[in-house]
């Protein structure tokens, strides 16, 4: 009996794990909606150093066999991920001499120069890469330009948007310049995914951009998603009075969804697992009846034995 009950409980969890997960979320208007939740944190690439080292060895061997610059370029790209910036830089400089004006060479040299602390050289190469391929990185490389220009600026005001974006100064963000928020969100998401592969907390520039992302997500998604972005902005060391005000306001709005979420979770669990719960309850009920009958029989048998 115990085994059957355990199997049924396991089945209930397995069945529920395949269901679509939805949550109550709060919009900036205060309206509570039931929707598929978004994430406010960009998940960066996980680098398996051993696997990448093996891959780089294979690429180098392939280059030596074929003299193909594509293999040599990919080998240098692997070295960047492995943190061997100077070695990768020399390879791309060789490739530039052999085959000038390749987009990959310009783009990766720009990244290398930034990683080794030379934003002026990085800016030259990134601008060149955009001329060679304006649609690179889904058209988001303008963000890379803005970051490098900020690094080179004499008055680095980290409190204002590095990307030059304006979402108002009130507790509730707005869109006074009528940005295409969905496109802007996709551009920032793509750039953060690339950047946070190399740049870990703390880094105020990344935090500043996460603040922009949170202001966008508050308008395109919900306040809970925006709060996730603001939290990552803080992890990266970014602080501002405006972000503090918006966090406080969004947390108040988010509270509206919690009572509804608890009720809906309970209803959904019962609805999604009704059959399992019904049969489990029925088996447990009959289990108690069975145990009760056994106890009664034992008592009757004991009394009969005592009389004899």
C-alpha positions as CSV (number, residue, x, y, z in Angstrom):
1,X,0.0,0.0,0.0
2,X,2.8,2.4,0.9
3,X,4.6,1.6,-2.3
4,X,1.5,2.4,-4.4
5,X,0.9,5.7,-2.6
6,X,4.5,6.8,-3.1
7,X,4.3,5.9,-6.9
8,X,1.2,8.0,-7.2
9,X,2.8,11.0,-5.5
10,X,5.8,10.7,-7.8
11,X,3.6,10.6,-10.8
12,X,1.9,13.7,-9.6
13,X,5.1,15.6,-9.4
14,X,6.3,14.2,-12.8
15,X,3.0,15.2,-14.5
16,X,3.1,18.7,-13.0
17,X,6.7,19.3,-14.1
18,X,5.7,19.2,-17.7
19,X,3.0,21.8,-17.3
20,X,3.5,25.3,-18.5
21,X,4.5,27.5,-15.6
22,X,2.7,30.8,-15.3
23,X,2.8,33.4,-12.5
24,X,0.9,36.5,-11.4
25,X,2.8,39.6,-12.4
26,X,2.1,43.3,-11.9
27,X,2.2,45.8,-14.7
28,X,3.3,49.4,-14.2
29,X,-0.4,50.4,-14.2
30,X,-1.0,48.3,-11.1
31,X,-2.9,45.7,-13.1
32,X,-2.2,42.1,-12.1
33,X,-1.9,39.6,-15.0
34,X,-1.4,35.9,-15.1
35,X,1.4,35.2,-17.6
36,X,4.5,33.3,-18.6
37,X,7.3,34.9,-16.5
38,X,10.3,36.6,-18.1
39,X,13.8,36.9,-16.6
40,X,15.5,40.1,-15.9
41,X,18.9,38.5,-15.7
42,X,20.9,37.7,-18.8
43,X,22.4,34.2,-18.6
44,X,25.9,34.4,-20.0
45,X,27.9,31.6,-21.7
46,X,29.4,28.9,-19.5
47,X,33.0,28.2,-20.6
48,X,34.3,24.7,-20.2
49,X,38.0,25.5,-20.1
50,X,39.1,21.9,-20.8
51,X,36.8,21.4,-23.7
52,X,37.8,24.8,-25.1
53,X,41.5,24.0,-24.8
54,X,40.9,20.7,-26.7
55,X,39.0,22.6,-29.4
56,X,41.7,25.2,-29.7
57,X,44.3,22.5,-30.2
58,X,42.1,20.9,-32.9
59,X,41.7,24.3,-34.7
60,X,45.5,25.0,-34.6
61,X,46.1,21.5,-36.0
62,X,43.5,22.1,-38.8
63,X,45.2,25.4,-39.7
64,X,48.6,23.8,-39.9
65,X,47.2,21.1,-42.2
66,X,45.3,23.5,-44.5
67,X,46.7,27.0,-44.1
68,X,43.1,28.2,-43.8
69,X,42.8,31.6,-42.2
70,X,39.3,30.6,-41.0
71,X,40.8,27.9,-38.8
72,X,43.5,30.3,-37.6
73,X,40.9,33.0,-36.8
74,X,38.7,30.5,-34.8
75,X,41.8,29.4,-33.0
76,X,42.5,32.9,-31.9
77,X,38.9,33.4,-30.9
78,X,39.2,30.3,-28.6
79,X,42.3,31.9,-27.1
80,X,40.3,35.0,-26.2
81,X,37.8,32.9,-24.2
82,X,40.7,31.2,-22.5
83,X,42.1,34.6,-21.5
84,X,45.2,34.5,-23.7
85,X,44.6,38.0,-25.1
86,X,48.2,38.9,-26.2
87,X,48.6,35.6,-28.0
88,X,45.2,36.1,-29.8
89,X,46.1,39.7,-30.6
90,X,49.3,38.7,-32.4
91,X,47.4,36.1,-34.5
92,X,44.8,38.6,-35.6
93,X,47.5,41.1,-36.5
94,X,49.1,38.4,-38.7
95,X,45.7,37.7,-40.3
96,X,45.1,41.4,-40.9
97,X,48.4,41.6,-42.9
98,X,47.6,38.5,-44.9
99,X,44.0,39.3,-45.6
100,X,43.1,42.9,-44.7
101,X,39.7,44.2,-43.7
102,X,38.0,41.0,-42.5
103,X,35.1,41.8,-40.2
104,X,36.0,39.0,-37.7
105,X,39.5,40.4,-37.4
106,X,38.4,43.9,-36.8
107,X,35.7,42.9,-34.3
108,X,37.8,40.6,-32.3
109,X,40.8,43.0,-32.2
110,X,38.4,45.6,-30.8
111,X,37.3,43.2,-28.1
112,X,40.9,42.3,-27.3
113,X,42.0,45.9,-27.0
114,X,39.2,46.6,-24.6
115,X,40.0,43.6,-22.5
116,X,43.6,44.6,-22.1
117,X,42.6,48.1,-21.1
118,X,43.1,50.1,-24.4
119,X,39.6,51.6,-25.2
120,X,41.1,54.1,-27.7
121,X,42.4,51.3,-29.9
122,X,39.3,49.2,-29.2
123,X,37.1,52.0,-30.5
124,X,39.0,52.3,-33.8
125,X,38.6,48.6,-34.5
126,X,35.0,48.3,-33.4
127,X,34.1,51.3,-35.6
128,X,35.9,49.6,-38.5
129,X,34.0,46.3,-37.8
130,X,30.7,48.1,-38.0
131,X,31.6,49.6,-41.4
132,X,32.5,46.2,-42.6
133,X,29.3,44.6,-41.3
134,X,26.6,47.1,-40.0
135,X,24.2,44.3,-39.1
136,X,26.8,42.5,-36.9
137,X,25.6,41.3,-33.5
138,X,22.0,41.9,-34.6
139,X,22.7,45.6,-35.1
140,X,23.6,46.1,-31.4
141,X,27.2,47.2,-31.7
142,X,26.2,50.8,-31.2
143,X,26.1,49.8,-27.6
144,X,29.7,48.7,-27.7
145,X,30.6,52.1,-29.2
146,X,28.8,54.0,-26.4
147,X,30.6,52.0,-23.7
148,X,34.0,52.7,-25.3
149,X,33.2,56.4,-25.7
150,X,32.2,56.5,-22.0
151,X,35.5,54.9,-21.0
152,X,37.3,57.6,-23.0
153,X,35.2,60.5,-21.8
154,X,36.8,63.0,-19.3
155,X,33.6,63.5,-17.3
156,X,32.4,60.0,-16.5
157,X,28.9,60.5,-15.0
158,X,27.9,56.9,-14.1
159,X,24.6,58.1,-12.7
160,X,23.2,59.0,-16.1
161,X,22.6,56.3,-18.8
162,X,25.9,55.4,-20.5
163,X,23.8,54.6,-23.6
164,X,22.2,58.0,-23.6
165,X,18.8,56.7,-22.9
166,X,16.0,58.6,-21.1
167,X,13.3,56.9,-19.2
168,X,12.2,60.0,-17.2
169,X,13.0,61.0,-13.6
170,X,9.8,59.8,-11.9
171,X,9.3,56.6,-9.8
172,X,7.6,55.1,-12.7
173,X,9.8,54.9,-15.9
174,X,8.4,56.3,-19.1
175,X,9.4,56.5,-22.8
176,X,9.4,60.2,-23.7
177,X,11.5,59.7,-26.8
178,X,9.3,56.9,-28.2
179,X,12.1,54.3,-28.4
180,X,11.3,51.0,-30.0
181,X,11.5,49.3,-26.6
182,X,11.4,45.7,-27.9
183,X,14.3,46.3,-30.3
184,X,16.2,48.2,-27.6
185,X,15.6,45.4,-25.2
186,X,17.0,42.8,-27.6
187,X,20.1,44.9,-28.4
188,X,20.9,45.3,-24.7
189,X,20.2,41.7,-24.0
190,X,22.6,40.6,-26.7
191,X,25.4,42.9,-25.7
192,X,25.1,42.0,-22.0
193,X,25.2,38.3,-22.9
194,X,28.5,38.9,-24.7
195,X,30.0,41.3,-22.2
196,X,29.2,39.4,-19.0
197,X,31.0,36.3,-20.3
198,X,34.2,38.3,-19.7
199,X,33.2,41.0,-17.2
200,X,32.2,39.9,-13.7
201,X,30.9,41.9,-10.8
202,X,31.7,44.5,-9.7
203,X,31.6,46.7,-12.8
204,X,29.5,49.9,-12.7
205,X,29.2,50.1,-16.5
206,X,27.5,46.7,-16.7
207,X,25.3,47.8,-13.7
208,X,24.4,51.0,-15.4
209,X,23.2,49.1,-18.5
210,X,21.3,46.6,-16.4
211,X,19.4,49.7,-14.9
212,X,18.5,50.7,-18.4
213,X,17.3,47.1,-19.1
214,X,15.2,47.1,-16.0
215,X,13.5,50.4,-17.0
216,X,12.7,48.8,-20.4
217,X,11.4,45.6,-18.9
218,X,9.1,47.4,-16.6
219,X,7.4,48.8,-19.6
220,X,7.5,45.8,-21.9
221,X,7.0,43.0,-19.3
222,X,6.3,43.6,-15.6
223,X,7.7,45.1,-12.4
224,X,8.9,41.7,-11.1
225,X,11.2,41.2,-14.1
226,X,12.4,44.8,-13.8
227,X,13.3,44.2,-10.2
228,X,15.5,41.3,-11.2
229,X,17.5,43.6,-13.5
230,X,17.8,46.2,-10.8
231,X,19.1,43.5,-8.4
232,X,21.8,42.5,-10.9
233,X,22.6,46.2,-11.4
234,X,23.3,46.4,-7.7
235,X,25.4,43.2,-7.8
236,X,27.6,44.9,-10.4
237,X,28.1,47.8,-8.0
238,X,25.7,50.4,-9.6
239,X,23.8,52.6,-7.2
240,X,21.5,55.6,-7.9
241,X,18.8,57.4,-6.0
242,X,16.4,57.0,-8.9
243,X,16.9,53.2,-9.0
244,X,16.4,53.1,-5.2
245,X,13.1,55.0,-5.6
246,X,12.0,52.7,-8.5
247,X,12.8,49.6,-6.5
248,X,10.7,50.8,-3.6
249,X,7.8,51.6,-5.9
250,X,8.0,48.3,-7.9
251,X,8.2,46.3,-4.7
252,X,4.9,47.9,-3.6
253,X,3.3,47.1,-6.9
254,X,4.7,43.5,-6.8
255,X,2.9,42.9,-3.5
256,X,-0.4,43.1,-5.4
257,X,0.3,39.9,-7.2
258,X,1.2,37.7,-4.2
259,X,-2.3,36.9,-2.7
260,X,-3.6,36.1,-6.2
261,X,-0.5,33.9,-6.9
262,X,-1.0,31.8,-3.8
263,X,-4.7,31.2,-4.6
264,X,-4.0,30.5,-8.2
265,X,-1.1,28.1,-7.4
266,X,-3.4,26.1,-5.1
267,X,-6.3,26.0,-7.7
268,X,-3.9,25.1,-10.5
269,X,-2.3,22.3,-8.5
270,X,-5.6,20.8,-7.7
271,X,-6.9,21.2,-11.3
272,X,-3.7,19.9,-12.9
273,X,-3.4,16.9,-10.6
274,X,-7.0,16.2,-9.8
275,X,-6.9,12.5,-11.0
276,X,-3.8,11.8,-9.1
277,X,-5.1,13.5,-5.9
278,X,-8.4,11.7,-6.2
279,X,-7.0,8.2,-6.6
280,X,-4.3,8.9,-4.0
281,X,-7.0,10.1,-1.5
282,X,-9.1,7.1,-2.4
283,X,-6.3,4.7,-1.8
284,X,-5.3,6.4,1.5
285,X,-9.0,6.2,2.6
286,X,-9.2,2.5,1.8
287,X,-5.9,2.0,3.5
288,X,-7.3,3.5,6.7
289,X,-10.4,1.3,6.4
290,X,-8.2,-1.7,5.9
291,X,-6.1,-0.9,8.9
292,X,-9.2,-0.2,11.0
293,X,-10.7,-3.5,10.0
294,X,-7.5,-5.3,11.0
295,X,-7.4,-3.6,14.3
296,X,-11.0,-4.5,15.0
297,X,-10.4,-8.1,14.1
298,X,-7.4,-8.3,16.4
299,X,-9.4,-6.9,19.3
300,X,-12.2,-9.4,18.6
301,X,-9.8,-12.2,18.4
302,X,-8.1,-11.1,21.6
303,X,-11.4,-10.9,23.5
304,X,-12.4,-14.4,22.2
305,X,-9.0,-15.8,23.3
306,X,-9.3,-14.2,26.8
307,X,-12.8,-15.7,27.3
308,X,-11.6,-19.2,26.5
